[in-house]
């Protein structure tokens, strides 16, 4: 059981890590970026504000993996 949880954690990390560059590209295309101007400027360049889908995708993939494994092992 703990091995499956560790695999799900690693799977979630890898999927989120691999999906993040694509969400950055999508954010730039749709204009979901933070353009800070004025005295309170924190970043020197445009920062995307669209990282949530990569994290959610990683979470969903790991949950689906765990559901499939639990079903195959007979743990409903």
PDB file of N, CA, C and O in Angstrom:
ATOM      1  N   UNK A   1       0.818  -1.200   0.000  1.00  0.00           N
ATOM      2  CA  UNK A   1       0.000   0.000   0.000  1.00  0.00           C
ATOM      3  C   UNK A   1       0.857   1.258   0.000  1.00  0.00           C
ATOM      4  O   UNK A   1       0.599   2.178  -0.776  1.00  0.00           O
ATOM      5  N   UNK A   2       1.884   1.312   0.867  1.00  0.00           N
ATOM      6  CA  UNK A   2       2.714   2.514   0.911  1.00  0.00           C
ATOM      7  C   UNK A   2       3.506   2.689  -0.372  1.00  0.00           C
ATOM      8  O   UNK A   2       3.826   3.812  -0.762  1.00  0.00           O
ATOM      9  N   UNK A   3       3.823   1.580  -1.029  1.00  0.00           N
ATOM     10  CA  UNK A   3       4.502   1.676  -2.320  1.00  0.00           C
ATOM     11  C   UNK A   3       3.623   2.324  -3.374  1.00  0.00           C
ATOM     12  O   UNK A   3       4.099   3.113  -4.191  1.00  0.00           O
ATOM     13  N   UNK A   4       2.332   1.986  -3.353  1.00  0.00           N
ATOM     14  CA  UNK A   4       1.397   2.597  -4.298  1.00  0.00           C
ATOM     15  C   UNK A   4       1.220   4.085  -4.029  1.00  0.00           C
ATOM     16  O   UNK A   4       1.085   4.875  -4.963  1.00  0.00           O
ATOM     17  N   UNK A   5       1.220   4.465  -2.765  1.00  0.00           N
ATOM     18  CA  UNK A   5       1.101   5.881  -2.423  1.00  0.00           C
ATOM     19  C   UNK A   5       2.346   6.639  -2.863  1.00  0.00           C
ATOM     20  O   UNK A   5       2.246   7.760  -3.360  1.00  0.00           O
ATOM     21  N   UNK A   6       3.510   6.039  -2.684  1.00  0.00           N
ATOM     22  CA  UNK A   6       4.747   6.672  -3.136  1.00  0.00           C
ATOM     23  C   UNK A   6       4.768   6.818  -4.659  1.00  0.00           C
ATOM     24  O   UNK A   6       5.210   7.839  -5.186  1.00  0.00           O
ATOM     25  N   UNK A   7       4.289   5.795  -5.356  1.00  0.00           N
ATOM     26  CA  UNK A   7       4.218   5.878  -6.818  1.00  0.00           C
ATOM     27  C   UNK A   7       3.246   6.969  -7.240  1.00  0.00           C
ATOM     28  O   UNK A   7       3.525   7.710  -8.183  1.00  0.00           O
ATOM     29  N   UNK A   8       2.113   7.082  -6.560  1.00  0.00           N
ATOM     30  CA  UNK A   8       1.132   8.123  -6.877  1.00  0.00           C
ATOM     31  C   UNK A   8       1.728   9.511  -6.642  1.00  0.00           C
ATOM     32  O   UNK A   8       1.505  10.426  -7.434  1.00  0.00           O
ATOM     33  N   UNK A   9       2.485   9.667  -5.552  1.00  0.00           N
ATOM     34  CA  UNK A   9       3.140  10.946  -5.274  1.00  0.00           C
ATOM     35  C   UNK A   9       4.132  11.298  -6.383  1.00  0.00           C
ATOM     36  O   UNK A   9       4.130  12.419  -6.892  1.00  0.00           O
ATOM     37  N   UNK A  10       4.969  10.346  -6.750  1.00  0.00           N
ATOM     38  CA  UNK A  10       5.944  10.602  -7.813  1.00  0.00           C
ATOM     39  C   UNK A  10       5.263  10.866  -9.150  1.00  0.00           C
ATOM     40  O   UNK A  10       5.712  11.720  -9.915  1.00  0.00           O
ATOM     41  N   UNK A  11       4.200  10.153  -9.435  1.00  0.00           N
ATOM     42  CA  UNK A  11       3.450  10.362 -10.664  1.00  0.00           C
ATOM     43  C   UNK A  11       2.854  11.760 -10.706  1.00  0.00           C
ATOM     44  O   UNK A  11       2.889  12.430 -11.738  1.00  0.00           O
ATOM     45  N   UNK A  12       2.309  12.193  -9.582  1.00  0.00           N
ATOM     46  CA  UNK A  12       1.749  13.537  -9.493  1.00  0.00           C
ATOM     47  C   UNK A  12       2.825  14.601  -9.710  1.00  0.00           C
ATOM     48  O   UNK A  12       2.604  15.577 -10.427  1.00  0.00           O
ATOM     49  N   UNK A  13       3.980  14.407  -9.092  1.00  0.00           N
ATOM     50  CA  UNK A  13       5.077  15.354  -9.252  1.00  0.00           C
ATOM     51  C   UNK A  13       5.542  15.434 -10.699  1.00  0.00           C
ATOM     52  O   UNK A  13       5.744  16.524 -11.234  1.00  0.00           O
ATOM     53  N   UNK A  14       5.709  14.275 -11.330  1.00  0.00           N
ATOM     54  CA  UNK A  14       6.211  14.248 -12.703  1.00  0.00           C
ATOM     55  C   UNK A  14       5.215  14.875 -13.671  1.00  0.00           C
ATOM     56  O   UNK A  14       5.604  15.641 -14.552  1.00  0.00           O
ATOM     57  N   UNK A  15       3.931  14.554 -13.514  1.00  0.00           N
ATOM     58  CA  UNK A  15       2.918  15.130 -14.406  1.00  0.00           C
ATOM     59  C   UNK A  15       2.847  16.641 -14.226  1.00  0.00           C
ATOM     60  O   UNK A  15       2.781  17.371 -15.214  1.00  0.00           O
ATOM     61  N   UNK A  16       2.860  17.123 -12.992  1.00  0.00           N
ATOM     62  CA  UNK A  16       2.824  18.568 -12.753  1.00  0.00           C
ATOM     63  C   UNK A  16       4.066  19.254 -13.300  1.00  0.00           C
ATOM     64  O   UNK A  16       3.985  20.336 -13.881  1.00  0.00           O
ATOM     65  N   UNK A  17       5.211  18.619 -13.110  1.00  0.00           N
ATOM     66  CA  UNK A  17       6.471  19.182 -13.595  1.00  0.00           C
ATOM     67  C   UNK A  17       6.489  19.264 -15.123  1.00  0.00           C
ATOM     68  O   UNK A  17       6.977  20.241 -15.692  1.00  0.00           O
ATOM     69  N   UNK A  18       5.957  18.238 -15.778  1.00  0.00           N
ATOM     70  CA  UNK A  18       5.955  18.213 -17.232  1.00  0.00           C
ATOM     71  C   UNK A  18       4.874  19.131 -17.826  1.00  0.00           C
ATOM     72  O   UNK A  18       5.048  19.640 -18.933  1.00  0.00           O
ATOM     73  N   UNK A  19       3.778  19.347 -17.118  1.00  0.00           N
ATOM     74  CA  UNK A  19       2.679  20.164 -17.634  1.00  0.00           C
ATOM     75  C   UNK A  19       2.896  21.658 -17.413  1.00  0.00           C
ATOM     76  O   UNK A  19       2.265  22.471 -18.088  1.00  0.00           O
ATOM     77  N   UNK A  20       3.760  22.033 -16.497  1.00  0.00           N
ATOM     78  CA  UNK A  20       3.949  23.440 -16.173  1.00  0.00           C
ATOM     79  C   UNK A  20       4.424  24.284 -17.357  1.00  0.00           C
ATOM     80  O   UNK A  20       3.874  25.368 -17.553  1.00  0.00           O
ATOM     81  N   UNK A  21       5.411  23.863 -18.164  1.00  0.00           N
ATOM     82  CA  UNK A  21       5.799  24.690 -19.314  1.00  0.00           C
ATOM     83  C   UNK A  21       4.665  24.904 -20.317  1.00  0.00           C
ATOM     84  O   UNK A  21       4.574  25.967 -20.932  1.00  0.00           O
ATOM     85  N   UNK A  22       3.810  23.909 -20.483  1.00  0.00           N
ATOM     86  CA  UNK A  22       2.687  24.058 -21.407  1.00  0.00           C
ATOM     87  C   UNK A  22       1.654  25.045 -20.872  1.00  0.00           C
ATOM     88  O   UNK A  22       1.068  25.808 -21.641  1.00  0.00           O
ATOM     89  N   UNK A  23       1.428  25.033 -19.560  1.00  0.00           N
ATOM     90  CA  UNK A  23       0.484  25.999 -18.997  1.00  0.00           C
ATOM     91  C   UNK A  23       1.049  27.417 -19.057  1.00  0.00           C
ATOM     92  O   UNK A  23       0.291  28.381 -19.174  1.00  0.00           O
ATOM     93  N   UNK A  24       2.364  27.551 -18.977  1.00  0.00           N
ATOM     94  CA  UNK A  24       2.977  28.877 -19.128  1.00  0.00           C
ATOM     95  C   UNK A  24       2.749  29.400 -20.545  1.00  0.00           C
ATOM     96  O   UNK A  24       2.429  30.574 -20.731  1.00  0.00           O
ATOM     97  N   UNK A  25       2.912  28.533 -21.538  1.00  0.00           N
ATOM     98  CA  UNK A  25       2.675  28.941 -22.929  1.00  0.00           C
ATOM     99  C   UNK A  25       1.219  29.321 -23.151  1.00  0.00           C
ATOM    100  O   UNK A  25       0.923  30.310 -23.821  1.00  0.00           O
ATOM    101  N   UNK A  26       0.308  28.527 -22.584  1.00  0.00           N
ATOM    102  CA  UNK A  26      -1.121  28.832 -22.716  1.00  0.00           C
ATOM    103  C   UNK A  26      -1.448  30.154 -22.045  1.00  0.00           C
ATOM    104  O   UNK A  26      -2.224  30.944 -22.582  1.00  0.00           O
ATOM    105  N   UNK A  27      -0.867  30.404 -20.878  1.00  0.00           N
ATOM    106  CA  UNK A  27      -1.119  31.655 -20.157  1.00  0.00           C
ATOM    107  C   UNK A  27      -0.677  32.859 -20.974  1.00  0.00           C
ATOM    108  O   UNK A  27      -1.365  33.879 -20.999  1.00  0.00           O
ATOM    109  N   UNK A  28       0.456  32.750 -21.637  1.00  0.00           N
ATOM    110  CA  UNK A  28       0.931  33.864 -22.464  1.00  0.00           C
ATOM    111  C   UNK A  28       0.036  34.077 -23.678  1.00  0.00           C
ATOM    112  O   UNK A  28      -0.167  35.212 -24.107  1.00  0.00           O
ATOM    113  N   UNK A  29      -0.503  32.986 -24.237  1.00  0.00           N
ATOM    114  CA  UNK A  29      -1.383  33.117 -25.405  1.00  0.00           C
ATOM    115  C   UNK A  29      -2.715  33.753 -25.064  1.00  0.00           C
ATOM    116  O   UNK A  29      -3.226  34.575 -25.824  1.00  0.00           O
ATOM    117  N   UNK A  30      -3.289  33.376 -23.912  1.00  0.00           N
ATOM    118  CA  UNK A  30      -4.608  33.895 -23.546  1.00  0.00           C
ATOM    119  C   UNK A  30      -4.530  35.190 -22.735  1.00  0.00           C
ATOM    120  O   UNK A  30      -5.559  35.803 -22.451  1.00  0.00           O
ATOM    121  N   UNK A  31      -3.345  35.603 -22.368  1.00  0.00           N
ATOM    122  CA  UNK A  31      -3.178  36.856 -21.636  1.00  0.00           C
ATOM    123  C   UNK A  31      -3.344  36.744 -20.135  1.00  0.00           C
ATOM    124  O   UNK A  31      -3.618  37.746 -19.474  1.00  0.00           O
ATOM    125  N   UNK A  32      -3.188  35.562 -19.583  1.00  0.00           N
ATOM    126  CA  UNK A  32      -3.301  35.362 -18.135  1.00  0.00           C
ATOM    127  C   UNK A  32      -1.934  35.576 -17.499  1.00  0.00           C
ATOM    128  O   UNK A  32      -1.340  34.653 -16.942  1.00  0.00           O
ATOM    129  N   UNK A  33      -1.448  36.808 -17.591  1.00  0.00           N
ATOM    130  CA  UNK A  33      -0.136  37.148 -17.062  1.00  0.00           C
ATOM    131  C   UNK A  33      -0.249  38.364 -16.167  1.00  0.00           C
ATOM    132  O   UNK A  33      -1.184  39.155 -16.282  1.00  0.00           O
ATOM    133  N   UNK A  34       0.706  38.500 -15.283  1.00  0.00           N
ATOM    134  CA  UNK A  34       0.756  39.636 -14.370  1.00  0.00           C
ATOM    135  C   UNK A  34       1.755  40.646 -14.902  1.00  0.00           C
ATOM    136  O   UNK A  34       2.957  40.385 -14.963  1.00  0.00           O
ATOM    137  N   UNK A  35       1.237  41.803 -15.286  1.00  0.00           N
ATOM    138  CA  UNK A  35       2.093  42.886 -15.752  1.00  0.00           C
ATOM    139  C   UNK A  35       2.053  43.951 -14.666  1.00  0.00           C
ATOM    140  O   UNK A  35       1.083  44.700 -14.546  1.00  0.00           O
ATOM    141  N   UNK A  36       3.106  44.009 -13.887  1.00  0.00           N
ATOM    142  CA  UNK A  36       3.128  44.944 -12.772  1.00  0.00           C
ATOM    143  C   UNK A  36       3.820  46.231 -13.187  1.00  0.00           C
ATOM    144  O   UNK A  36       4.918  46.223 -13.743  1.00  0.00           O
ATOM    145  N   UNK A  37       3.155  47.320 -12.904  1.00  0.00           N
ATOM    146  CA  UNK A  37       3.718  48.629 -13.201  1.00  0.00           C
ATOM    147  C   UNK A  37       3.614  49.485 -11.947  1.00  0.00           C
ATOM    148  O   UNK A  37       2.720  49.287 -11.124  1.00  0.00           O
ATOM    149  N   UNK A  38       4.499  50.401 -11.810  1.00  0.00           N
ATOM    150  CA  UNK A  38       4.439  51.310 -10.686  1.00  0.00           C
ATOM    151  C   UNK A  38       5.505  51.024  -9.645  1.00  0.00           C
ATOM    152  O   UNK A  38       6.459  50.285  -9.892  1.00  0.00           O
ATOM    153  N   UNK A  39       5.323  51.625  -8.475  1.00  0.00           N
ATOM    154  CA  UNK A  39       6.313  51.526  -7.405  1.00  0.00           C
ATOM    155  C   UNK A  39       6.353  50.144  -6.753  1.00  0.00           C
ATOM    156  O   UNK A  39       7.397  49.743  -6.238  1.00  0.00           O
ATOM    157  N   UNK A  40       5.247  49.413  -6.764  1.00  0.00           N
ATOM    158  CA  UNK A  40       5.185  48.123  -6.076  1.00  0.00           C
ATOM    159  C   UNK A  40       5.598  46.971  -6.981  1.00  0.00           C
ATOM    160  O   UNK A  40       5.225  45.825  -6.728  1.00  0.00           O
ATOM    161  N   UNK A  41       6.337  47.247  -7.997  1.00  0.00           N
ATOM    162  CA  UNK A  41       6.751  46.222  -8.950  1.00  0.00           C
ATOM    163  C   UNK A  41       7.690  45.215  -8.283  1.00  0.00           C
ATOM    164  O   UNK A  41       8.706  45.593  -7.698  1.00  0.00           O
ATOM    165  N   UNK A  42       7.334  43.923  -8.377  1.00  0.00           N
ATOM    166  CA  UNK A  42       8.144  42.885  -7.756  1.00  0.00           C
ATOM    167  C   UNK A  42       8.940  42.087  -8.776  1.00  0.00           C
ATOM    168  O   UNK A  42      10.023  41.589  -8.468  1.00  0.00           O
ATOM    169  N   UNK A  43       8.407  41.961  -9.997  1.00  0.00           N
ATOM    170  CA  UNK A  43       9.052  41.148 -11.014  1.00  0.00           C
ATOM    171  C   UNK A  43       9.580  42.032 -12.137  1.00  0.00           C
ATOM    172  O   UNK A  43       9.005  43.072 -12.457  1.00  0.00           O
ATOM    173  N   UNK A  44      10.679  41.594 -12.721  1.00  0.00           N
ATOM    174  CA  UNK A  44      11.262  42.357 -13.815  1.00  0.00           C
ATOM    175  C   UNK A  44      10.678  41.994 -15.168  1.00  0.00           C
ATOM    176  O   UNK A  44      10.853  42.727 -16.141  1.00  0.00           O
ATOM    177  N   UNK A  45       9.984  40.862 -15.233  1.00  0.00           N
ATOM    178  CA  UNK A  45       9.384  40.432 -16.494  1.00  0.00           C
ATOM    179  C   UNK A  45       7.950  39.985 -16.247  1.00  0.00           C
ATOM    180  O   UNK A  45       7.500  39.905 -15.103  1.00  0.00           O
ATOM    181  N   UNK A  46       7.241  39.696 -17.326  1.00  0.00           N
ATOM    182  CA  UNK A  46       5.852  39.265 -17.228  1.00  0.00           C
ATOM    183  C   UNK A  46       5.794  37.870 -16.607  1.00  0.00           C
ATOM    184  O   UNK A  46       6.514  36.962 -17.023  1.00  0.00           O
ATOM    185  N   UNK A  47       4.924  37.712 -15.603  1.00  0.00           N
ATOM    186  CA  UNK A  47       4.793  36.432 -14.893  1.00  0.00           C
ATOM    187  C   UNK A  47       3.421  35.830 -15.179  1.00  0.00           C
ATOM    188  O   UNK A  47       2.406  36.507 -15.012  1.00  0.00           O
ATOM    189  N   UNK A  48       3.374  34.558 -15.611  1.00  0.00           N
ATOM    190  CA  UNK A  48       2.080  33.919 -15.856  1.00  0.00           C
ATOM    191  C   UNK A  48       1.348  33.608 -14.556  1.00  0.00           C
ATOM    192  O   UNK A  48       1.963  33.304 -13.534  1.00  0.00           O
ATOM    193  N   UNK A  49       0.008  33.692 -14.619  1.00  0.00           N
ATOM    194  CA  UNK A  49      -0.826  33.400 -13.452  1.00  0.00           C
ATOM    195  C   UNK A  49      -1.759  32.237 -13.753  1.00  0.00           C
ATOM    196  O   UNK A  49      -2.960  32.316 -13.494  1.00  0.00           O
ATOM    197  N   UNK A  50      -1.209  31.159 -14.299  1.00  0.00           N
ATOM    198  CA  UNK A  50      -2.050  30.067 -14.767  1.00  0.00           C
ATOM    199  C   UNK A  50      -1.442  28.724 -14.393  1.00  0.00           C
ATOM    200  O   UNK A  50      -1.446  27.801 -15.208  1.00  0.00           O
ATOM    201  N   UNK A  51      -0.915  28.593 -13.168  1.00  0.00           N
ATOM    202  CA  UNK A  51      -0.251  27.360 -12.760  1.00  0.00           C
ATOM    203  C   UNK A  51      -1.174  26.315 -12.176  1.00  0.00           C
ATOM    204  O   UNK A  51      -0.778  25.159 -12.023  1.00  0.00           O
ATOM    205  N   UNK A  52      -2.390  26.695 -11.849  1.00  0.00           N
ATOM    206  CA  UNK A  52      -3.328  25.775 -11.230  1.00  0.00           C
ATOM    207  C   UNK A  52      -3.656  24.542 -12.049  1.00  0.00           C
ATOM    208  O   UNK A  52      -3.694  23.445 -11.491  1.00  0.00           O
ATOM    209  N   UNK A  53      -3.895  24.671 -13.353  1.00  0.00           N
ATOM    210  CA  UNK A  53      -4.235  23.475 -14.137  1.00  0.00           C
ATOM    211  C   UNK A  53      -3.156  22.399 -14.126  1.00  0.00           C
ATOM    212  O   UNK A  53      -3.488  21.214 -14.173  1.00  0.00           O
ATOM    213  N   UNK A  54      -1.897  22.761 -14.068  1.00  0.00           N
ATOM    214  CA  UNK A  54      -0.828  21.754 -14.019  1.00  0.00           C
ATOM    215  C   UNK A  54      -0.879  20.987 -12.710  1.00  0.00           C
ATOM    216  O   UNK A  54      -0.683  19.772 -12.699  1.00  0.00           O
ATOM    217  N   UNK A  55      -1.136  21.671 -11.613  1.00  0.00           N
ATOM    218  CA  UNK A  55      -1.219  21.017 -10.304  1.00  0.00           C
ATOM    219  C   UNK A  55      -2.457  20.129 -10.230  1.00  0.00           C
ATOM    220  O   UNK A  55      -2.393  19.007  -9.727  1.00  0.00           O
ATOM    221  N   UNK A  56      -3.577  20.632 -10.730  1.00  0.00           N
ATOM    222  CA  UNK A  56      -4.810  19.850 -10.719  1.00  0.00           C
ATOM    223  C   UNK A  56      -4.669  18.610 -11.592  1.00  0.00           C
ATOM    224  O   UNK A  56      -5.154  17.540 -11.225  1.00  0.00           O
ATOM    225  N   UNK A  57      -4.011  18.738 -12.742  1.00  0.00           N
ATOM    226  CA  UNK A  57      -3.796  17.588 -13.618  1.00  0.00           C
ATOM    227  C   UNK A  57      -2.955  16.523 -12.919  1.00  0.00           C
ATOM    228  O   UNK A  57      -3.272  15.336 -12.996  1.00  0.00           O
ATOM    229  N   UNK A  58      -1.896  16.933 -12.244  1.00  0.00           N
ATOM    230  CA  UNK A  58      -1.082  15.982 -11.497  1.00  0.00           C
ATOM    231  C   UNK A  58      -1.866  15.283 -10.403  1.00  0.00           C
ATOM    232  O   UNK A  58      -1.719  14.078 -10.202  1.00  0.00           O
ATOM    233  N   UNK A  59      -2.694  16.030  -9.700  1.00  0.00           N
ATOM    234  CA  UNK A  59      -3.536  15.453  -8.645  1.00  0.00           C
ATOM    235  C   UNK A  59      -4.519  14.447  -9.219  1.00  0.00           C
ATOM    236  O   UNK A  59      -4.674  13.352  -8.679  1.00  0.00           O
ATOM    237  N   UNK A  60      -5.186  14.812 -10.314  1.00  0.00           N
ATOM    238  CA  UNK A  60      -6.176  13.912 -10.906  1.00  0.00           C
ATOM    239  C   UNK A  60      -5.535  12.632 -11.426  1.00  0.00           C
ATOM    240  O   UNK A  60      -6.102  11.550 -11.269  1.00  0.00           O
ATOM    241  N   UNK A  61      -4.365  12.741 -12.042  1.00  0.00           N
ATOM    242  CA  UNK A  61      -3.683  11.551 -12.545  1.00  0.00           C
ATOM    243  C   UNK A  61      -3.325  10.618 -11.389  1.00  0.00           C
ATOM    244  O   UNK A  61      -3.487   9.403 -11.505  1.00  0.00           O
ATOM    245  N   UNK A  62      -2.846  11.166 -10.288  1.00  0.00           N
ATOM    246  CA  UNK A  62      -2.483  10.306  -9.156  1.00  0.00           C
ATOM    247  C   UNK A  62      -3.713   9.673  -8.508  1.00  0.00           C
ATOM    248  O   UNK A  62      -3.656   8.519  -8.083  1.00  0.00           O
ATOM    249  N   UNK A  63      -4.814  10.402  -8.427  1.00  0.00           N
ATOM    250  CA  UNK A  63      -6.047   9.845  -7.859  1.00  0.00           C
ATOM    251  C   UNK A  63      -6.588   8.734  -8.757  1.00  0.00           C
ATOM    252  O   UNK A  63      -7.012   7.689  -8.265  1.00  0.00           O
ATOM    253  N   UNK A  64      -6.574   8.958 -10.066  1.00  0.00           N
ATOM    254  CA  UNK A  64      -7.033   7.925 -10.999  1.00  0.00           C
ATOM    255  C   UNK A  64      -6.151   6.688 -10.894  1.00  0.00           C
ATOM    256  O   UNK A  64      -6.651   5.563 -10.926  1.00  0.00           O
ATOM    257  N   UNK A  65      -4.840   6.887 -10.768  1.00  0.00           N
ATOM    258  CA  UNK A  65      -3.926   5.756 -10.588  1.00  0.00           C
ATOM    259  C   UNK A  65      -4.278   4.963  -9.330  1.00  0.00           C
ATOM    260  O   UNK A  65      -4.345   3.734  -9.370  1.00  0.00           O
ATOM    261  N   UNK A  66      -4.503   5.659  -8.218  1.00  0.00           N
ATOM    262  CA  UNK A  66      -4.830   4.970  -6.966  1.00  0.00           C
ATOM    263  C   UNK A  66      -6.164   4.242  -7.044  1.00  0.00           C
ATOM    264  O   UNK A  66      -6.296   3.145  -6.502  1.00  0.00           O
ATOM    265  N   UNK A  67      -7.152   4.830  -7.706  1.00  0.00           N
ATOM    266  CA  UNK A  67      -8.449   4.172  -7.846  1.00  0.00           C
ATOM    267  C   UNK A  67      -8.311   2.895  -8.660  1.00  0.00           C
ATOM    268  O   UNK A  67      -8.881   1.863  -8.309  1.00  0.00           O
ATOM    269  N   UNK A  68      -7.554   2.966  -9.745  1.00  0.00           N
ATOM    270  CA  UNK A  68      -7.359   1.771 -10.585  1.00  0.00           C
ATOM    271  C   UNK A  68      -6.617   0.686  -9.817  1.00  0.00           C
ATOM    272  O   UNK A  68      -7.006  -0.481  -9.863  1.00  0.00           O
ATOM    273  N   UNK A  69      -5.550   1.061  -9.110  1.00  0.00           N
ATOM    274  CA  UNK A  69      -4.773   0.076  -8.346  1.00  0.00           C
ATOM    275  C   UNK A  69      -5.618  -0.546  -7.242  1.00  0.00           C
ATOM    276  O   UNK A  69      -5.551  -1.757  -7.032  1.00  0.00           O
ATOM    277  N   UNK A  70      -6.408   0.251  -6.535  1.00  0.00           N
ATOM    278  CA  UNK A  70      -7.250  -0.284  -5.470  1.00  0.00           C
ATOM    279  C   UNK A  70      -8.314  -1.222  -6.025  1.00  0.00           C
ATOM    280  O   UNK A  70      -8.660  -2.227  -5.404  1.00  0.00           O
ATOM    281  N   UNK A  71      -8.826  -0.881  -7.197  1.00  0.00           N
ATOM    282  CA  UNK A  71      -9.829  -1.757  -7.811  1.00  0.00           C
ATOM    283  C   UNK A  71      -9.194  -3.085  -8.243  1.00  0.00           C
ATOM    284  O   UNK A  71      -9.796  -4.144  -8.071  1.00  0.00           O
ATOM    285  N   UNK A  72      -7.986  -3.030  -8.801  1.00  0.00           N
ATOM    286  CA  UNK A  72      -7.319  -4.249  -9.236  1.00  0.00           C
ATOM    287  C   UNK A  72      -6.911  -5.140  -8.055  1.00  0.00           C
ATOM    288  O   UNK A  72      -6.898  -6.366  -8.173  1.00  0.00           O
ATOM    289  N   UNK A  73      -6.582  -4.526  -6.935  1.00  0.00           N
ATOM    290  CA  UNK A  73      -6.189  -5.301  -5.755  1.00  0.00           C
ATOM    291  C   UNK A  73      -7.387  -5.761  -4.945  1.00  0.00           C
ATOM    292  O   UNK A  73      -7.240  -6.558  -4.019  1.00  0.00           O
ATOM    293  N   UNK A  74      -8.565  -5.271  -5.280  1.00  0.00           N
ATOM    294  CA  UNK A  74      -9.765  -5.710  -4.587  1.00  0.00           C
ATOM    295  C   UNK A  74     -10.065  -4.944  -3.316  1.00  0.00           C
ATOM    296  O   UNK A  74     -10.822  -5.422  -2.471  1.00  0.00           O
ATOM    297  N   UNK A  75      -9.488  -3.770  -3.168  1.00  0.00           N
ATOM    298  CA  UNK A  75      -9.757  -2.933  -1.980  1.00  0.00           C
ATOM    299  C   UNK A  75     -10.748  -1.857  -2.364  1.00  0.00           C
ATOM    300  O   UNK A  75     -10.353  -0.787  -2.828  1.00  0.00           O
ATOM    301  N   UNK A  76     -12.005  -2.119  -2.181  1.00  0.00           N
ATOM    302  CA  UNK A  76     -13.026  -1.140  -2.538  1.00  0.00           C
ATOM    303  C   UNK A  76     -13.202  -0.232  -1.402  1.00  0.00           C
ATOM    304  O   UNK A  76     -14.018   0.687  -1.466  1.00  0.00           O
TER     305      UNK A  76
END
